[in-house]
Amino acid sequence: MHDFEAVIGLEIHVELSTDSKIFCSCPTAFGAEVNTQCCPICLGLPGTLPAINRKALEYTVKAGLALNCQIARHTWFDRKNYFYPDLPKAYQVSQQDAPLCFDGYLEVPVGEGAKRVGINRVHLEEEVGKSLHAGETIIDAAYSLLDYNRAGIPLIEIVTEPDIRSAEEAQVFLERLRNILRYIDISDCKMQEGSLRCDANISLRPKGSTEFGTKTEIKNLNSFRAVRRALEYEINRQAGLLRDGRPVEPETRHWDEQKGVTIAMRSKRQASYYRCFADPDLVPIDLSDEWIGQIEGELPELPGARRRRFIDEYGLPEYDAQVLTSSKEMADFFEEVVQGYNDPKTVSNWIMTEILRYVNEQGEEAEGIPLTATGLVELLQLIEGGVINRNQAKEIVLPEMVAAGKSPRQIVKEKGLEQISDTSQLEGIVASVLEANPDVVQDYLGGKDKVMGFLVGQVLKATKGKANPRLVNEMIREKLKR
């Protein structure tokens, strides 16, 4: 890639979390029995008339405002005509000519700085049905079955400008985008359930050139890892063709996750192929400044602003602030804990190490924080007060809090974990340990400070971990004054 530059644009489809579909009252619940959430409208039966879902309009405008877009005051829906089995009407209601939101951007980190990736448009359309292929991939399927439960779910399509220059940038952009959409609560963005999907357009050009090369579109990208791997593969594939003097064909390619390759599916279609025209069954839409202003006023603090505030207000490092604000639920949890335990860095360390470790081990999302803020505050207070040590909190109390939902104090009492912080109880044990380890004592007196850990460990062993390590350390130093 020393001689080529990648030019990448993304098309992201996001299912909106409305209770009903975009043009009818059918439910949108995920996982329902196949073909049970359908009606004559979303099946496109003759004689039916659609009616727009107001909440879907509101959610689309929310997305546009969060992505710094202009909002159209006058818009309408078009019919995008093509035949495919999962499209029962043989056309999709979309917004070819008048997107609700346009000319936006999203800032993403690049190296030590940041860059703006342009948002060409955010438009509203209806979801199509789902094809269930009897085979490992659509390419080798013996047959396909159709589930129309998804047909008609409100969907936004977010189209970027071709501003992305690497597979890594594409992944970071998607992660930042998903974070924003979750913050404004318009979609759960679960890629494994298909509520966030991405197609990638990519071409190569000689470094220094401003002309676009021939692009291919990659489909079946159902995870951030898949997006990155598919783009890396396609960059290398196209670079190899160009170096050999062979052309890159304009085509749609399928990403095969198992084999780690893209496979040609069909030649690229031009926009004219879809014969778009304004939908005669849906009236044009006029949005007032007042309504748009009301939606803008309801937007929460977005991830970028919250990240900067965590740095300024709590004195957190950039890395901590980035991790904590990567989920609205986790950021809310952090702030609630800090209200009860005013040591932001300690709170951050516990969330980022112990709690996220548990979440990752369980395969949960960051939203699945397994304990209450009150519980973590109490746990930290017990450590600070010397009632238990950090190891006890981490290895015994925290797992029990998660598993049984009990309070830290209750667990400490039931398991008899209270630390011994009374010097009179520890005096004899410390003296016995020093008497039993004369060589180690001489090493310490000779200047080898590292052996202190061994002596403290022997006292902890003798007290079954209940001795206060800090107090034991002080007592030994006092006895062995050099």
N, C-alpha and C positions, 0 to 999 in steps of 0.2 A: 504493500500500500504506500510505499515511499513515493511512487510516481502518480498515484490517483487520490482523489478526494471523494468520499461518499456524500451523496445528497439524499437525505431521508425525510420523508413526510409520513405522518401517522393519521389513520382514520380510526377513531375510537368510538365504539357504540356502547351506550350506557342505558340500561333499563331503569326507568324511574320507579321509585317506591310508592306508587299510588295504589289505593285499594282496588280500583277498578281500571278497566282498559281505556284506551284513548278515545274511542268513539262509541262505546257501549258500557253497560253496567256489569259485565262479566268480571269475576274476581281474578286477581293476579297472583294468588298464592303459589309458591314454588313447591314442586313435588306432588301435586295432586294427580290422581289417576288420569291416565291419558284420555284426551278428548272429552273431559267432563266440565271444562271451563270455557265453553264455546256457545255461541248463539247465532242466529241468522245474520246479524250485522258483522261480527268478526269472521264469519265464514263466507261473507260476500254473496249471500243468496239474493236472487233478483227481488226488487221491490223494497229493499231495506234502505234506511237513511241514517247516516252517522250524525252524532252530536258531540262536539268537542268537550273534552275533560278540562275544566278550568284549572284544576290543580296541576295538570301536566304543563299547561302554559306557564303557570307561576314557577314551577321547578326549572323550566328551561331558562326563563329570565334570570332566576337565581344563579344558575350555572354561568350564564353570560356575564353577569355583574361580577361574580367571583373571579372570572378570567379576564377582567378588564376590557370587556367587549362593548361596542356600541349596540344599542337595542333598537330594533326597527319599530317605528310607530305604526306602520301599516304593513301587513303581511298577509299571506294566503298559503293554501296548500295546493300541491300539484300531484298529478297521477304519474307515477314512474312505471311505464309499461314493460313488462317482460314476463315470460312464462317460466315458472319453476314449480315443482310439485308442492313446496311448502308455502306457496303464495296462492291461496285459494281464489282470489279475485282476478288473478293474472295482472294485477298492478298493485303497486305499493303507494300509499298516501305519504308523501314526503314534502320537502320544501326545496325544490331545485333552484327556483329563481328569486325567492324572497326569504332568506333565513331569518329567524327571530333575532339572532345575535351574530355580530361580525366584527372584524378588525380588532381582535383582542391579543393578549400575549400572556405568557407564563414564564417567570424567571426560574432558571435552573442553575445549580452550581456547576462550574466548569473549572477544574484546577483550583487555583486560589481565588478565582473571581466568580462571576455569574454571567449568564447570557440570557437574552430574551428569545424565546421561541414564539413566533407569531401564531395566533389562532385565526385562521381564515374565516371560519364560521362555526356556529353551534346551531343546528337546526333540529326541529322536532319532527318525528315521523312515527309510523307504526311498526312494531316488531312483526316478523314473519313467523311461520310455524317452525317446528323442529323436525328434521329428518333423522331417523334412527337407522344407521347403516349396518347391515349384516356382513361385517367384515372388519378387518383391522383398520382400514382407512376408507374414505369415500372412493378412492381409486380402484380398490380391489373388491368392493362390496358386491355380493351376489344379488342383493335386493335391498330396498329401503322401505321403512314404515314411517308414517307421518303422525305427529302429535300436534294438534292445532291449539292446545291450551295457551301457548305463548303468543299466538297470532293476535295482534291488536294491542299488546302491552305497549304503553308509551315509551318511546326510545329517543334519546338525543344522540346525534352524531356530531362529534367534535373533530374538525379537520384542521390539522396544523399546516403552516407554511413549510416549504422544504428547507427548514433552517437547522435540522439536526445533522451532525457530522460523524457520528459514531454509534455503534450498538450500545455502548455504555451510556451515552447521552440519552438515547431513546428510552432505556430502562429507567434512568433517573427521572426523566420527564413524566413517564407513566406513574411512577411512585408518587411524585409530587401532585400530579393531577388527581389520582385516587384519593389522596389525603384530603385535598380541598373538597372534593365531592362528598366525602364522608362527613367533613366538618359542617357543611351546609345541609346535610341530612336529606339528600334527594335520592340517594341510591346506596344499597349496601356494598356495591362494587365487588361482589364475590365472583372472581374469574372462574372458580370451579363450578359455579352454578350458571355461568353464562351471562350474568348481569353486567359484566364489563368484558368487552372483547376488543381486540385490536387487529387491524390490518396495516401492513407496512409497505410503503412504496419506496423503492430504492433504485438509484442509478449511480454510476461512477463517471467522473470526468477527470481529465488531466489536471494536476495541481496547477493553480494559477489561472485556469480557464473560468469563464463566467457562463459558458453555454451548458445547458443540461444534456446529460446523456440519455440513452434509452432506458426507461424504467421498467421494473417488474413489480408486481404486487404480490405480497406473501400473505396467505390466509392460514387459518387454524392455529393462531397464536393464543393459547389459553393460559399463559402464565408469564410473569415478567422474565423468568429464566428462558422461556421459549422465544420471546421477542428478541432477547439478546443473542441467543445461540443461532436463531434463524438469520438474523441480520449479519452476524459474523460469517456464517457459511455463505450467504449470498454475496457478500462483499468479495470474499476470496474466489467464488465461482466466476463472478463477472470480471474480476481482475485477470484471472487466468485466460478467459476468452479474449479480452482486449489485448493482452500481451501476445497472444497467438495470432492476432489479426483477424479474429472471427467476430461476427456481430452478436450483440445481446438482443435476443428476441423480446418484443413487447408482449408480455404474457402474464397471466395469473398463475402463481405457483403455490403448491400445497406444502406445508411444513410437516415432515414426518418426524415426530418426536423420538420414536424408537431408533430410527436409522440416523437421525441427525442430519438430514438432507432436505432440500426443497425439490419438489417434483412438479414438472409442467402439467397444468390442468387444462388451460384454454388460452386462446389469444385474447389480448386486452380489447375491451369494448369501448367505443367512443360514446360520449354523452348523448349524441344524436340517436344512438341505438335504442334508447329508452323512450323516445317520442313523448317527452313530458308536455303536459298542458295543465292548466288550472282545473282543479277538481270542481265540477259543476254542482256537487251536492253539499259543498261546504262554503259558507259565506266568508268573505275576507274579514280580517281581524284588525281592529284599530285599538292600540294601547295608549292610555293617557299617561302623561308625565306624573300625575298624582299616584296612579297605581304602581308604576315602576318605582317611584320614590318610596312608596310604602314597602315594597319588597326589599329594596336596598336597605331600608332602616331595620329590617328583620335579620339581616346577615349577621352571623356571629363573628367574633374575632378570628381571622383566618390564620392558617398555620405559620406563614411567614412573619406576620406581625406578632404572633404569640411567641415565636422563637426569639425574635429580637427583644421582646419584653422580658423573657426568662433570663436572658443574658444581662440586661440592664437592671432589672428589679431584684433578681435573686443572685446575681453574680456568678451564674453558672458558666462553665466553658461552652464553647460553640457546639462541641460534640454532644454534651449532655442535653443541651437545649434542643438540638436536632432530634435526638432519640425520643425525648419526652413528648415533643409536640408532633411526633409522627402518627399519633392517634389522639383524637379528641378525648376519648375516655381516659387514656393514660395521663394526658395533660391535666384534665379535671381532677383526677385522683391525686396527682402530685400536689396541686395547689391546695386541695382539701387537707392533705397530710401536713403540709407546711403551716397551715393555720393552727394546727394543734401542736406541732413540734417545729419550732423556728430554727431549723438548721438545714437550709435548702440542699447543701452539698451532701450531707449525710443521707437525707431522704432520697436524693437523686441516686446515690450509690446503691442503696438498698433496692430501689425499683429496677435499676438497670442491670444489677447483677443477680440478686436472689429471686426477685419476683419474675423478671423476664426470663430467667433461666427455667423456672418452673413452667411458665407459659409455653416456652419453646419445647420443653420436654413433652408436654401434653399435646403438642401440635395445635395449640389454640392460636387465635388471632390476639393482637395486643389489647383488643377490647375486653378479652376474657380475664380481667384481673381477678384473681381468685379469693380476695379478702377485702374487708372494708377499710376505709381510711382510718376510722377510729381504732381498728385492731392494730394497724401498723404503728400508729401514734403510741398506743399503749406498750407495744413491744419495744419500741425505741426508748421509751421512758424507763422500762425495766432494765434495759442495758445501761443506760446513763446512771441510773440509781444504784447500780452494782448488785441488783437482785439476781441477775443472770449474766453470763458473759456472752460475747458475740457468737461463739461456736455453739453454745446451747441454743441460742435464739435461732441460728441458721439451721442447725442439724436436727433439732428436736421440736422446738416450739412452733416455728413457721410451718413445717409440714403438717403438724397436728392441727394448726389453725385452719389450713386449707382443707384437710381431709374431714375434720369433725365440725368445723365452724364454731369452735369454742374460742373464748377470749384468752389472751395470753396469760393473764393472772390465774385463770382457772386451770390452765394446763400446767403452769409452774407449780401450783399448789398440789394438784393431783399427782404429779410425777416427782414431787419433792426436789425441785431443782434450785431452790433458793441458795444463793451463794453464801459461803461463810465469810463474813466481813468483820468478824470479831477477832481482834488480835490475840485475845486470851485463849481462844479455841485453836488458833493456828500456831501458837508459840511452841508447843511441844513437838508438833509435826515438823516445823521448819528446822528445829534443833536436831531432830532425828535424821532428817535428810542430809544436813550438813555433816553430821558425825559419820554417816554411812558412806559419804563420798569425799574422803580427804584429798584424793588426787585432783578432783575437779575443783575443790575449794582452793588448792594451791595454784592451779592454772588461772583461776579468776584473780587471786591475789597477785599473780605474776603479770597481769595485764590482759588476759584473754577474756574480754567481755562477752564473747559469744556463748561461753559455757553457762551464762546466766539462764538462758532458755532451757537448758537441760535441768538445772536445779529447780526452776519454777515448775517444769513439767513433772518432776518427781513428787512435788508437793501436791499438784493437781491429781496425780495418779493415786496418791495416798488418800485423798479426800473424795475420790470418785468424781473429779471434775467440779466439785462444789466450791473450792477455795477461790476467792477473788484474786485473779492473776496479778492485777495491779498492786494490790495490797501485799501479796506474797513477794513480789519483786522488791517493794520498798523495805519489807522486813529483812530480806536476805541482804540487801545492800547495807542496811543499818548494822547488821551483825558482822558483816565482812568489810567494814570500813578500811580503805587502804590509805 
